[in-house]
Amino acid sequence: MERLTQPLVRDGGVLRPATWDEALTRAAEGFRRSRDTHGSRSIGFFSCSKSTNEMNFIAQKLARAALGTNNIDSCNRT
């Protein structure tokens, strides 16, 4: 099994290599489109309970400040 060495984007149902800028722009557009079409509650974030408190803080800050959603779960309750 080979590892991916560059981002891939889907065009017409086919994956093709892309630059990081293109791949991240497409991802951001997808989040924005979902938020604008279905509202901020349509987006959720998951973080790992084994991550540091700082990493979980950054994840929740990104979810709340950048995308306007409070839907974030870090599994810290287990």
Secondary structure, 3 states (H helix, E strand, C coil): CCCCCCCEEEECCEEEECCHHHHHHHHHHHHHHHHHHHCHHHCCEECCCCCCHHHHHHHHHHHHHHHCCCCEECCCCC
